[in-house]
Every structure is written in structure tokens, then in C-alpha cells.
Amino acid sequence: MYHQRWLVLRAPLGMARGTEQDKYDSSAFHVVALGDRKVVGSARLRELSPEVGGIAYVCVLPEFQHQGIGTKLLQKLMATAQDQKLKSLRLRSRITALYFYQRLGFFTQGEPFDYLNIPHIFMHLNLGE
């Protein structure tokens, strides 16, 4: 999972291995998608507060993109968040992925900003009761 995350999110930026992990990974909920006997997609959910969850590190290998894998990963995280009684989800989206998250019901919050020299924006989703 971490190798796939690095390949998609960090290697294209010239970042070293190890930058694809953080201190929250060990206590977070992770989902992975398998294809060709390897991890082809992954995403993470963690509790930010008693009612708010954070989604991060959503990525699918380029050759497996546009096949619904990312959508299924997010749907699983959204269902898990509801099971955990979270009321909303937050994430930091690359501007290039904005439409992907909007299709799943997320809306933008605030103004775009640079993170890792890439334009991003915060997004939010209210979960159904």
C-alpha cells in the first residue's frame, strides 16, 4: 500500500520514499483495491474530532484510473465514517481531482492554496443521518 501511495503521490514530485507515510497511519482505517495481484489503489480515514473524519492519501495507479476504483474506495470510507457515527468528512483535494470529489457530494471550503507546490482546496461532506 505505501509503495503504491508513493508511486502515485510522491514519486512524480521527486520526493523520497518515506514521505508517503505520516504519524497517523498506524491508527487510521485504510482501504485498498487489488488488481493484477498487487495494490492498485488505496485511501485512508481517520477521526479528526468526535464528529469529523479526515480522508487522505486517495490514490489509484495511473493504469487503473477511470475504472471506478477511486469511487469505490471513497464509498467504503464514507460508509465506514457513517458506521463510526461521524457527521462529516474533510479532505484536502488537488484542484485536478475537484470534480471527482464533487461527484461524490463533497463541496469546496475556502480558497485554493499550494501544498507540495500543487494547487489544492479543502473539501467537506455532510454525512446523512
The first five atom37 places (N, CA, C, CB, O) and aatype in JSON, in Angstrom:
{
  "aatype": [12, 18, 8, 5, 1, 17, 10, 19, 10, 1, 0, 14, 10, 7, 12, 0, 1, 7, 16, 6, 5, 3, 11, 18, 3, 15, 15, 0, 13, 8, 19, 19, 0, 10, 7, 3, 1, 11, 19, 19, 7, 15, 0, 1, 10, 1, 6, 10, 15, 14, 6, 19, 7, 7, 9, 0, 18, 19, 4, 19, 10, 14, 6, 13, 5, 8, 5, 7, 9, 7, 16, 11, 10, 10, 5, 11, 10, 12, 0, 16, 0, 5, 3, 5, 11, 10, 11, 15, 10, 1, 10, 1, 15, 1, 9, 16, 0, 10, 18, 13, 18, 5, 1, 10, 7, 13, 13, 16, 5, 7, 6, 14, 13, 3, 18, 10, 2, 9, 14, 8, 9, 13, 12, 8, 10, 2, 10, 7, 6],
  "atom_mask": [
    [1, 1, 1, 1, 1],
    [1, 1, 1, 1, 1],
    [1, 1, 1, 1, 1],
    [1, 1, 1, 1, 1],
    [1, 1, 1, 1, 1],
    [1, 1, 1, 1, 1],
    [1, 1, 1, 1, 1],
    [1, 1, 1, 1, 1],
    [1, 1, 1, 1, 1],
    [1, 1, 1, 1, 1],
    [1, 1, 1, 1, 1],
    [1, 1, 1, 1, 1],
    [1, 1, 1, 1, 1],
    [1, 1, 1, 0, 1],
    [1, 1, 1, 1, 1],
    [1, 1, 1, 1, 1],
    [1, 1, 1, 1, 1],
    [1, 1, 1, 0, 1],
    [1, 1, 1, 1, 1],
    [1, 1, 1, 1, 1],
    [1, 1, 1, 1, 1],
    [1, 1, 1, 1, 1],
    [1, 1, 1, 1, 1],
    [1, 1, 1, 1, 1],
    [1, 1, 1, 1, 1],
    [1, 1, 1, 1, 1],
    [1, 1, 1, 1, 1],
    [1, 1, 1, 1, 1],
    [1, 1, 1, 1, 1],
    [1, 1, 1, 1, 1],
    [1, 1, 1, 1, 1],
    [1, 1, 1, 1, 1],
    [1, 1, 1, 1, 1],
    [1, 1, 1, 1, 1],
    [1, 1, 1, 0, 1],
    [1, 1, 1, 1, 1],
    [1, 1, 1, 1, 1],
    [1, 1, 1, 1, 1],
    [1, 1, 1, 1, 1],
    [1, 1, 1, 1, 1],
    [1, 1, 1, 0, 1],
    [1, 1, 1, 1, 1],
    [1, 1, 1, 1, 1],
    [1, 1, 1, 1, 1],
    [1, 1, 1, 1, 1],
    [1, 1, 1, 1, 1],
    [1, 1, 1, 1, 1],
    [1, 1, 1, 1, 1],
    [1, 1, 1, 1, 1],
    [1, 1, 1, 1, 1],
    [1, 1, 1, 1, 1],
    [1, 1, 1, 1, 1],
    [1, 1, 1, 0, 1],
    [1, 1, 1, 0, 1],
    [1, 1, 1, 1, 1],
    [1, 1, 1, 1, 1],
    [1, 1, 1, 1, 1],
    [1, 1, 1, 1, 1],
    [1, 1, 1, 1, 1],
    [1, 1, 1, 1, 1],
    [1, 1, 1, 1, 1],
    [1, 1, 1, 1, 1],
    [1, 1, 1, 1, 1],
    [1, 1, 1, 1, 1],
    [1, 1, 1, 1, 1],
    [1, 1, 1, 1, 1],
    [1, 1, 1, 1, 1],
    [1, 1, 1, 0, 1],
    [1, 1, 1, 1, 1],
    [1, 1, 1, 0, 1],
    [1, 1, 1, 1, 1],
    [1, 1, 1, 1, 1],
    [1, 1, 1, 1, 1],
    [1, 1, 1, 1, 1],
    [1, 1, 1, 1, 1],
    [1, 1, 1, 1, 1],
    [1, 1, 1, 1, 1],
    [1, 1, 1, 1, 1],
    [1, 1, 1, 1, 1],
    [1, 1, 1, 1, 1],
    [1, 1, 1, 1, 1],
    [1, 1, 1, 1, 1],
    [1, 1, 1, 1, 1],
    [1, 1, 1, 1, 1],
    [1, 1, 1, 1, 1],
    [1, 1, 1, 1, 1],
    [1, 1, 1, 1, 1],
    [1, 1, 1, 1, 1],
    [1, 1, 1, 1, 1],
    [1, 1, 1, 1, 1],
    [1, 1, 1, 1, 1],
    [1, 1, 1, 1, 1],
    [1, 1, 1, 1, 1],
    [1, 1, 1, 1, 1],
    [1, 1, 1, 1, 1],
    [1, 1, 1, 1, 1],
    [1, 1, 1, 1, 1],
    [1, 1, 1, 1, 1],
    [1, 1, 1, 1, 1],
    [1, 1, 1, 1, 1],
    [1, 1, 1, 1, 1],
    [1, 1, 1, 1, 1],
    [1, 1, 1, 1, 1],
    [1, 1, 1, 1, 1],
    [1, 1, 1, 0, 1],
    [1, 1, 1, 1, 1],
    [1, 1, 1, 1, 1],
    [1, 1, 1, 1, 1],
    [1, 1, 1, 1, 1],
    [1, 1, 1, 0, 1],
    [1, 1, 1, 1, 1],
    [1, 1, 1, 1, 1],
    [1, 1, 1, 1, 1],
    [1, 1, 1, 1, 1],
    [1, 1, 1, 1, 1],
    [1, 1, 1, 1, 1],
    [1, 1, 1, 1, 1],
    [1, 1, 1, 1, 1],
    [1, 1, 1, 1, 1],
    [1, 1, 1, 1, 1],
    [1, 1, 1, 1, 1],
    [1, 1, 1, 1, 1],
    [1, 1, 1, 1, 1],
    [1, 1, 1, 1, 1],
    [1, 1, 1, 1, 1],
    [1, 1, 1, 1, 1],
    [1, 1, 1, 1, 1],
    [1, 1, 1, 0, 1],
    [1, 1, 1, 1, 1]
  ],
  "atom_positions": [
    [[0.82, -1.19, 0.0], [0.0, 0.0, 0.0], [0.87, 1.26, 0.0], [-0.93, -0.01, 1.2], [0.61, 2.19, -0.77]],
    [[1.88, 1.3, 0.84], [2.72, 2.5, 0.91], [3.53, 2.7, -0.37], [3.65, 2.43, 2.11], [3.75, 3.83, -0.8]],
    [[3.97, 1.59, -0.96], [4.72, 1.72, -2.22], [3.83, 2.31, -3.31], [5.28, 0.34, -2.66], [4.24, 3.21, -4.04]],
    [[2.61, 1.8, -3.41], [1.65, 2.31, -4.4], [1.36, 3.78, -4.12], [0.34, 1.48, -4.38], [1.3, 4.58, -5.05]],
    [[1.18, 4.15, -2.87], [0.92, 5.54, -2.49], [2.09, 6.43, -2.91], [0.68, 5.65, -0.96], [1.89, 7.53, -3.44]],
    [[3.3, 5.95, -2.67], [4.49, 6.72, -3.06], [4.55, 6.88, -4.58], [5.77, 6.04, -2.54], [4.82, 7.98, -5.08]],
    [[4.32, 5.79, -5.32], [4.37, 5.83, -6.79], [3.42, 6.87, -7.38], [4.05, 4.47, -7.37], [3.77, 7.57, -8.33]],
    [[2.22, 6.97, -6.8], [1.21, 7.86, -7.36], [1.34, 9.3, -6.86], [-0.17, 7.34, -7.02], [1.24, 10.24, -7.64]],
    [[1.57, 9.46, -5.56], [1.5, 10.79, -4.96], [2.84, 11.49, -4.74], [0.81, 10.69, -3.67], [2.89, 12.72, -4.72]],
    [[3.91, 10.74, -4.56], [5.17, 11.38, -4.19], [6.27, 11.25, -5.24], [5.65, 10.79, -2.91], [6.98, 12.23, -5.49]],
    [[6.43, 10.1, -5.86], [7.49, 9.92, -6.86], [7.39, 10.93, -8.0], [7.43, 8.5, -7.42], [8.42, 11.45, -8.42]],
    [[6.18, 11.23, -8.52], [6.11, 12.22, -9.61], [6.6, 13.61, -9.19], [4.69, 12.31, -10.11], [6.92, 14.44, -10.05]],
    [[6.64, 13.87, -7.89], [7.11, 15.16, -7.39], [8.59, 15.12, -7.03], [6.3, 15.58, -6.17], [9.15, 16.11, -6.56]],
    [[9.23, 13.97, -7.25], [10.64, 13.82, -6.93], [10.9, 13.67, -5.44], [0.0, 0.0, 0.0], [12.01, 13.93, -4.97]],
    [[9.88, 13.26, -4.69], [10.03, 13.14, -3.24], [10.56, 11.76, -2.86], [8.69, 13.4, -2.54], [10.3, 10.77, -3.54]],
    [[11.29, 11.7, -1.78], [11.92, 10.47, -1.32], [10.9, 9.49, -0.75], [12.98, 10.78, -0.27], [9.82, 9.88, -0.3]],
    [[11.27, 8.22, -0.78], [10.45, 7.21, -0.1], [10.42, 7.54, 1.38], [11.0, 5.77, -0.34], [11.4, 8.04, 1.95]],
    [[9.29, 7.26, 1.99], [9.09, 7.6, 3.39], [8.19, 8.82, 3.54], [0.0, 0.0, 0.0], [7.53, 8.99, 4.57]],
    [[8.16, 9.67, 2.51], [7.31, 10.86, 2.56], [5.84, 10.52, 2.35], [7.76, 11.88, 1.52], [4.97, 11.37, 2.53]],
    [[5.56, 9.28, 1.96], [4.19, 8.85, 1.71], [3.5, 8.36, 2.99], [4.17, 7.74, 0.68], [2.34, 7.96, 2.95]],
    [[4.2, 8.4, 4.1], [3.64, 7.97, 5.38], [3.68, 9.11, 6.38], [4.41, 6.74, 5.94], [4.5, 10.03, 6.25]],
    [[2.79, 9.05, 7.37], [2.83, 10.04, 8.44], [2.48, 9.39, 9.77], [1.85, 11.2, 8.14], [2.23, 8.19, 9.84]],
    [[2.48, 10.18, 10.82], [2.29, 9.66, 12.17], [0.88, 9.13, 12.42], [2.61, 10.72, 13.18], [0.66, 8.48, 13.44]],
    [[-0.07, 9.4, 11.54], [-1.44, 8.95, 11.75], [-1.75, 7.6, 11.1], [-2.39, 9.99, 11.21], [-2.79, 7.02, 11.37]],
    [[-0.87, 7.1, 10.26], [-1.14, 5.87, 9.53], [-1.44, 4.68, 10.44], [0.02, 5.53, 8.65], [-2.33, 3.88, 10.14]],
    [[-0.72, 4.55, 11.53], [-0.87, 3.36, 12.37], [-2.22, 3.31, 13.08], [0.23, 3.32, 13.4], [-2.67, 2.23, 13.46]],
    [[-2.88, 4.44, 13.27], [-4.16, 4.45, 13.97], [-5.35, 4.72, 13.04], [-4.14, 5.48, 15.08], [-6.48, 4.84, 13.51]],
    [[-5.11, 4.83, 11.76], [-6.16, 5.15, 10.8], [-6.77, 3.88, 10.21], [-5.62, 6.05, 9.68], [-6.22, 2.79, 10.35]],
    [[-7.91, 4.05, 9.54], [-8.58, 2.98, 8.81], [-8.17, 3.12, 7.35], [-10.15, 3.05, 8.98], [-8.32, 4.18, 6.75]],
    [[-7.65, 2.04, 6.78], [-7.18, 2.06, 5.39], [-8.01, 1.1, 4.54], [-5.68, 1.68, 5.31], [-8.43, 0.04, 5.01]],
    [[-8.24, 1.47, 3.3], [-8.84, 0.56, 2.32], [-7.89, 0.46, 1.14], [-10.27, 1.06, 1.87], [-7.21, 1.42, 0.78]],
    [[-7.86, -0.72, 0.55], [-7.02, -0.93, -0.63], [-7.84, -1.62, -1.71], [-5.76, -1.76, -0.28], [-8.8, -2.33, -1.42]],
    [[-7.44, -1.41, -2.94], [-8.02, -2.1, -4.09], [-6.91, -2.95, -4.7], [-8.62, -1.09, -5.14], [-5.78, -2.5, -4.86]],
    [[-7.25, -4.18, -5.02], [-6.28, -5.11, -5.6], [-6.61, -5.37, -7.06], [-6.26, -6.43, -4.8], [-7.78, -5.46, -7.45]],
    [[-5.57, -5.5, -7.87], [-5.71, -5.84, -9.27], [-4.38, -6.39, -9.76], [0.0, 0.0, 0.0], [-3.33, -5.92, -9.33]],
    [[-4.43, -7.36, -10.62], [-3.19, -7.98, -11.11], [-2.3, -8.42, -9.95], [-2.42, -7.01, -12.02], [-1.07, -8.32, -10.02]],
    [[-2.92, -8.9, -8.89], [-2.23, -9.44, -7.7], [-1.32, -8.4, -7.03], [-1.39, -10.65, -8.09], [-0.27, -8.74, -6.49]],
    [[-1.74, -7.13, -7.07], [-0.99, -6.08, -6.38], [-1.96, -4.98, -5.94], [0.13, -5.49, -7.3], [-3.1, -4.92, -6.41]],
    [[-1.51, -4.13, -5.04], [-2.31, -2.98, -4.61], [-2.32, -1.96, -5.74], [-1.76, -2.36, -3.27], [-1.26, -1.5, -6.17]],
    [[-3.52, -1.62, -6.21], [-3.64, -0.65, -7.3], [-4.28, 0.66, -6.84], [-4.45, -1.24, -8.44], [-4.24, 1.66, -7.55]],
    [[-4.87, 0.65, -5.64], [-5.49, 1.85, -5.11], [-5.56, 1.78, -3.6], [0.0, 0.0, 0.0], [-5.58, 0.69, -3.01]],
    [[-5.59, 2.94, -2.97], [-5.71, 2.98, -1.51], [-6.23, 4.34, -1.07], [-4.36, 2.67, -0.84], [-6.16, 5.32, -1.81]],
    [[-6.75, 4.37, 0.15], [-7.24, 5.61, 0.75], [-7.3, 5.4, 2.26], [-8.65, 6.01, 0.18], [-7.29, 4.27, 2.75]],
    [[-7.36, 6.53, 2.99], [-7.29, 6.46, 4.45], [-8.36, 7.36, 5.07], [-5.89, 6.86, 4.95], [-8.67, 8.43, 4.56]],
    [[-8.9, 6.88, 6.2], [-9.84, 7.65, 7.02], [-9.33, 7.67, 8.44], [-11.28, 7.05, 6.95], [-8.91, 6.64, 8.97]],
    [[-9.38, 8.85, 9.06], [-9.07, 8.94, 10.48], [-9.99, 9.95, 11.12], [-7.59, 9.31, 10.71], [-10.49, 10.86, 10.46]],
    [[-10.19, 9.79, 12.41], [-11.04, 10.71, 13.16], [-10.26, 11.98, 13.48], [-11.57, 10.05, 14.46], [-9.19, 11.92, 14.08]],
    [[-10.81, 13.12, 13.07], [-10.19, 14.41, 13.38], [-10.73, 14.98, 14.69], [-10.43, 15.41, 12.24], [-10.02, 15.66, 15.43]],
    [[-12.0, 14.68, 14.96], [-12.67, 15.06, 16.2], [-13.8, 14.05, 16.39], [-13.21, 16.56, 16.17], [-14.03, 13.23, 15.5]],
    [[-14.52, 14.08, 17.51], [-15.57, 13.06, 17.71], [-16.63, 13.01, 16.61], [-16.24, 13.32, 19.01], [-17.29, 11.98, 16.46]],
    [[-16.81, 14.08, 15.85], [-17.84, 14.08, 14.82], [-17.31, 14.25, 13.39], [-18.82, 15.15, 15.1], [-18.08, 14.18, 12.43]],
    [[-16.01, 14.48, 13.26], [-15.44, 14.8, 11.94], [-14.32, 13.83, 11.58], [-14.91, 16.25, 11.91], [-13.4, 13.59, 12.37]],
    [[-14.41, 13.27, 10.38], [-13.37, 12.39, 9.87], [-12.56, 13.07, 8.79], [0.0, 0.0, 0.0], [-13.05, 13.99, 8.11]],
    [[-11.34, 12.63, 8.63], [-10.47, 13.16, 7.59], [-10.08, 12.08, 6.61], [0.0, 0.0, 0.0], [-9.65, 11.0, 7.01]],
    [[-10.22, 12.36, 5.34], [-9.81, 11.44, 4.28], [-8.5, 11.95, 3.7], [-10.92, 11.3, 3.17], [-8.32, 13.15, 3.49]],
    [[-7.58, 11.03, 3.45], [-6.28, 11.42, 2.91], [-5.69, 10.29, 2.07], [-5.31, 11.79, 4.05], [-6.15, 9.15, 2.11]],
    [[-4.68, 10.64, 1.31], [-3.89, 9.68, 0.52], [-4.75, 8.82, -0.41], [-3.11, 8.77, 1.45], [-4.52, 7.62, -0.55]],
    [[-5.73, 9.43, -1.04], [-6.56, 8.72, -2.02], [-5.76, 8.64, -3.31], [-7.95, 9.44, -2.24], [-5.39, 9.67, -3.89]],
    [[-5.49, 7.43, -3.77], [-4.69, 7.3, -4.99], [-4.93, 5.95, -5.66], [-3.2, 7.47, -4.68], [-5.16, 4.93, -5.01]],
    [[-4.86, 5.98, -6.98], [-5.02, 4.79, -7.81], [-3.9, 4.84, -8.86], [-6.46, 4.72, -8.49], [-3.65, 5.89, -9.45]],
    [[-3.25, 3.72, -9.08], [-2.2, 3.67, -10.1], [-2.76, 4.18, -11.44], [-1.64, 2.23, -10.25], [-3.9, 3.87, -11.78]],
    [[-1.98, 4.94, -12.19], [-2.48, 5.54, -13.43], [-3.14, 4.55, -14.39], [-1.36, 6.22, -14.13], [-4.16, 4.86, -15.0]],
    [[-2.57, 3.38, -14.54], [-3.12, 2.41, -15.49], [-4.45, 1.81, -15.03], [-2.13, 1.3, -15.73], [-5.1, 1.09, -15.8]],
    [[-4.86, 2.09, -13.79], [-6.14, 1.59, -13.26], [-7.13, 2.72, -13.0], [-5.89, 0.82, -11.96], [-8.23, 2.47, -12.5]],
    [[-6.77, 3.94, -13.34], [-7.67, 5.07, -13.13], [-8.8, 5.06, -14.16], [-6.89, 6.4, -13.22], [-8.7, 4.42, -15.2]],
    [[-9.87, 5.77, -13.84], [-11.06, 5.89, -14.69], [-11.78, 4.56, -14.88], [-10.67, 6.46, -16.06], [-12.37, 4.3, -15.93]],
    [[-11.7, 3.71, -13.84], [-12.4, 2.42, -13.86], [-13.33, 2.29, -12.65], [-11.39, 1.27, -13.88], [-13.87, 1.2, -12.42]],
    [[-13.52, 3.36, -11.89], [-14.41, 3.32, -10.73], [-13.75, 2.89, -9.44], [0.0, 0.0, 0.0], [-14.42, 2.8, -8.41]],
    [[-12.46, 2.63, -9.47], [-11.76, 2.16, -8.27], [-11.73, 3.24, -7.2], [-10.33, 1.72, -8.62], [-12.02, 2.96, -6.03]],
    [[-11.38, 4.45, -7.57], [-11.34, 5.54, -6.6], [-12.71, 5.79, -5.98], [0.0, 0.0, 0.0], [-12.82, 6.03, -4.78]],
    [[-13.75, 5.72, -6.8], [-15.11, 5.9, -6.29], [-15.44, 4.84, -5.26], [-16.13, 5.86, -7.44], [-16.0, 5.15, -4.21]],
    [[-15.11, 3.59, -5.54], [-15.39, 2.51, -4.59], [-14.6, 2.68, -3.3], [-15.08, 1.16, -5.21], [-15.12, 2.41, -2.22]],
    [[-13.36, 3.12, -3.4], [-12.57, 3.37, -2.19], [-13.24, 4.44, -1.33], [-11.13, 3.8, -2.56], [-13.37, 4.27, -0.12]],
    [[-13.67, 5.53, -1.96], [-14.32, 6.62, -1.22], [-15.65, 6.18, -0.65], [-14.52, 7.83, -2.13], [-15.98, 6.54, 0.48]],
    [[-16.42, 5.4, -1.4], [-17.71, 4.92, -0.89], [-17.51, 4.06, 0.35], [-18.45, 4.13, -1.98], [-18.31, 4.13, 1.29]],
    [[-16.47, 3.25, 0.36], [-16.18, 2.43, 1.54], [-15.81, 3.31, 2.73], [-15.04, 1.43, 1.24], [-16.28, 3.07, 3.84]],
    [[-14.98, 4.33, 2.51], [-14.62, 5.23, 3.61], [-15.83, 6.0, 4.11], [-13.53, 6.21, 3.16], [-15.97, 6.21, 5.31]],
    [[-16.72, 6.42, 3.21], [-17.92, 7.15, 3.61], [-18.84, 6.25, 4.45], [-18.66, 7.68, 2.38], [-19.39, 6.7, 5.45]],
    [[-19.0, 5.0, 4.04], [-19.82, 4.07, 4.8], [-19.2, 3.78, 6.17], [-20.01, 2.75, 4.02], [-19.92, 3.71, 7.17]],
    [[-17.9, 3.63, 6.22], [-17.21, 3.4, 7.49], [-17.38, 4.6, 8.41], [-15.71, 3.11, 7.25], [-17.6, 4.43, 9.61]],
    [[-17.27, 5.79, 7.86], [-17.46, 7.01, 8.66], [-18.87, 7.05, 9.26], [-17.21, 8.27, 7.81], [-19.04, 7.42, 10.42]],
    [[-19.86, 6.68, 8.47], [-21.23, 6.64, 8.99], [-21.36, 5.59, 10.08], [-22.23, 6.36, 7.86], [-22.01, 5.84, 11.1]],
    [[-20.76, 4.43, 9.89], [-20.78, 3.37, 10.91], [-20.14, 3.86, 12.21], [-20.05, 2.12, 10.41], [-20.55, 3.46, 13.3]],
    [[-19.14, 4.72, 12.09], [-18.45, 5.28, 13.26], [-19.18, 6.49, 13.83], [-17.02, 5.67, 12.89], [-18.7, 7.14, 14.75]],
    [[-20.37, 6.78, 13.26], [-21.22, 7.89, 13.73], [-20.6, 9.27, 13.51], [-21.52, 7.72, 15.2], [-20.91, 10.22, 14.22]],
    [[-19.71, 9.37, 12.52], [-19.16, 10.67, 12.17], [-20.24, 11.46, 11.41], [-17.86, 10.53, 11.31], [-21.02, 10.87, 10.66]],
    [[-20.26, 12.75, 11.59], [-21.28, 13.59, 10.96], [-20.79, 14.26, 9.68], [-21.74, 14.65, 11.93], [-21.59, 14.69, 8.85]],
    [[-19.48, 14.36, 9.53], [-18.95, 14.98, 8.32], [-17.53, 14.49, 8.03], [-18.95, 16.52, 8.45], [-16.86, 13.91, 8.89]],
    [[-17.11, 14.73, 6.8], [-15.77, 14.36, 6.36], [-15.09, 15.58, 5.74], [-15.82, 13.19, 5.34], [-15.74, 16.42, 5.11]],
    [[-13.78, 15.65, 5.92], [-12.96, 16.71, 5.32], [-11.82, 16.08, 4.55], [-12.42, 17.69, 6.41], [-11.38, 14.97, 4.87]],
    [[-11.36, 16.78, 3.55], [-10.17, 16.34, 2.83], [-9.53, 17.53, 2.15], [-10.52, 15.24, 1.8], [-10.14, 18.59, 1.99]],
    [[-8.31, 17.33, 1.76], [-7.54, 18.33, 1.0], [-7.38, 17.75, -0.4], [-6.12, 18.66, 1.69], [-6.7, 16.74, -0.58]],
    [[-8.01, 18.38, -1.38], [-8.01, 17.86, -2.74], [-7.08, 18.65, -3.65], [-9.42, 17.87, -3.31], [-7.0, 19.87, -3.57]],
    [[-6.39, 17.93, -4.51], [-5.71, 18.61, -5.61], [-6.81, 19.19, -6.49], [-4.76, 17.63, -6.43], [-7.87, 18.59, -6.67]],
    [[-6.55, 20.36, -7.04], [-7.55, 21.0, -7.91], [-7.91, 20.08, -9.07], [-7.01, 22.36, -8.44], [-9.06, 20.08, -9.52]],
    [[-6.97, 19.31, -9.55], [-7.23, 18.4, -10.68], [-8.21, 17.29, -10.31], [-5.93, 17.79, -11.16], [-8.77, 16.66, -11.2]],
    [[-8.43, 17.03, -9.01], [-9.35, 15.98, -8.57], [-10.67, 16.54, -8.06], [-8.7, 15.15, -7.47], [-11.51, 15.79, -7.56]],
    [[-10.87, 17.83, -8.19], [-12.05, 18.5, -7.66], [-13.35, 17.85, -8.13], [-12.03, 19.96, -8.06], [-14.21, 17.55, -7.31]],
    [[-13.49, 17.64, -9.42], [-14.72, 17.07, -9.97], [-14.99, 15.67, -9.42], [-14.64, 17.02, -11.5], [-16.13, 15.32, -9.15]],
    [[-13.94, 14.88, -9.25], [-14.09, 13.53, -8.68], [-14.81, 13.6, -7.33], [-12.71, 12.86, -8.52], [-15.77, 12.86, -7.1]],
    [[-14.35, 14.47, -6.46], [-14.95, 14.57, -5.13], [-16.33, 15.22, -5.18], [-14.04, 15.36, -4.19], [-17.22, 14.85, -4.41]],
    [[-16.52, 16.18, -6.06], [-17.84, 16.82, -6.18], [-18.89, 15.8, -6.61], [-17.78, 17.98, -7.19], [-20.03, 15.86, -6.15]],
    [[-18.54, 14.89, -7.48], [-19.49, 13.84, -7.91], [-19.94, 12.98, -6.74], [-18.86, 12.96, -8.98], [-21.02, 12.39, -6.79]],
    [[-19.12, 12.9, -5.7], [-19.45, 12.1, -4.53], [-20.14, 12.93, -3.44], [-18.2, 11.45, -3.97], [-20.41, 12.42, -2.35]],
    [[-20.42, 14.19, -3.72], [-21.15, 15.03, -2.78], [-20.33, 16.01, -1.98], [0.0, 0.0, 0.0], [-20.89, 16.79, -1.21]],
    [[-19.02, 16.01, -2.15], [-18.17, 16.96, -1.43], [-18.32, 18.35, -2.03], [-16.68, 16.51, -1.47], [-18.56, 18.5, -3.23]],
    [[-18.17, 19.37, -1.2], [-18.17, 20.74, -1.68], [-16.92, 21.45, -1.17], [-19.45, 21.49, -1.24], [-16.35, 21.08, -0.15]],
    [[-16.52, 22.47, -1.91], [-15.28, 23.18, -1.56], [-15.5, 24.09, -0.36], [-14.77, 24.0, -2.75], [-16.61, 24.57, -0.11]],
    [[-14.41, 24.33, 0.37], [-14.4, 25.25, 1.5], [-13.16, 26.12, 1.38], [-14.42, 24.49, 2.87], [-12.05, 25.62, 1.25]],
    [[-13.36, 27.43, 1.42], [-12.22, 28.33, 1.39], [-11.68, 28.53, -0.02], [0.0, 0.0, 0.0], [-12.33, 28.23, -1.02]],
    [[-10.48, 29.04, -0.05], [-9.81, 29.37, -1.3], [-8.71, 28.36, -1.61], [-9.22, 30.8, -1.23], [-8.17, 27.73, -0.69]],
    [[-8.37, 28.19, -2.88], [-7.26, 27.29, -3.23], [-5.95, 27.75, -2.58], [-7.1, 27.22, -4.76], [-5.75, 28.93, -2.32]],
    [[-5.08, 26.79, -2.34], [-3.77, 27.05, -1.75], [-2.78, 26.04, -2.3], [-3.83, 26.97, -0.18], [-3.19, 25.0, -2.84]],
    [[-1.51, 26.32, -2.18], [-0.48, 25.39, -2.63], [-0.05, 24.49, -1.49], [0.74, 26.15, -3.19], [0.19, 24.94, -0.38]],
    [[0.03, 23.2, -1.79], [0.56, 22.2, -0.87], [1.48, 21.34, -1.71], [-0.59, 21.35, -0.16], [1.05, 20.79, -2.73]],
    [[2.72, 21.2, -1.32], [3.73, 20.48, -2.1], [3.85, 21.07, -3.51], [3.38, 18.98, -2.18], [4.09, 20.36, -4.48]],
    [[3.69, 22.38, -3.6], [3.76, 23.12, -4.87], [2.69, 22.72, -5.88], [5.11, 22.91, -5.49], [2.88, 22.87, -7.09]],
    [[1.57, 22.2, -5.37], [0.45, 21.81, -6.22], [-0.8, 22.52, -5.69], [0.25, 20.24, -6.22], [-1.02, 22.52, -4.48]],
    [[-1.61, 23.12, -6.56], [-2.84, 23.77, -6.1], [-3.82, 22.77, -5.48], [-3.52, 24.51, -7.26], [-4.14, 21.74, -6.08]],
    [[-4.28, 23.08, -4.27], [-5.24, 22.26, -3.53], [-6.38, 23.13, -3.03], [-4.54, 21.55, -2.34], [-6.32, 24.36, -3.08]],
    [[-7.43, 22.47, -2.55], [-8.53, 23.16, -1.87], [-9.12, 22.19, -0.85], [-9.62, 23.65, -2.89], [-9.15, 20.98, -1.07]],
    [[-9.59, 22.74, 0.27], [-10.26, 21.9, 1.26], [-11.66, 21.59, 0.77], [-10.3, 22.6, 2.64], [-12.32, 22.42, 0.14]],
    [[-12.12, 20.37, 1.07], [-13.47, 19.95, 0.71], [-14.13, 19.32, 1.92], [-13.44, 18.95, -0.49], [-13.46, 18.84, 2.84]],
    [[-15.46, 19.33, 1.91], [-16.25, 18.9, 3.05], [-17.45, 18.1, 2.55], [-16.72, 20.13, 3.91], [-17.97, 18.35, 1.46]],
    [[-17.88, 17.13, 3.35], [-19.08, 16.35, 3.04], [-19.86, 16.16, 4.32], [-18.72, 14.97, 2.4], [-19.33, 15.67, 5.32]],
    [[-21.14, 16.54, 4.3], [-22.03, 16.25, 5.42], [-22.59, 14.86, 5.2], [-23.17, 17.32, 5.55], [-23.12, 14.55, 4.12]],
    [[-22.49, 14.02, 6.21], [-22.98, 12.65, 6.1], [-24.44, 12.6, 6.51], [-22.14, 11.68, 6.96], [-24.85, 13.3, 7.44]],
    [[-25.23, 11.78, 5.83], [-26.64, 11.64, 6.15], [-26.86, 11.05, 7.53], [0.0, 0.0, 0.0], [-26.06, 10.25, 8.02]],
    [[-27.94, 11.45, 8.13], [-28.27, 10.95, 9.48], [-28.78, 9.53, 9.38], [-29.33, 11.85, 10.17], [-29.12, 8.92, 10.4]]
  ]
}
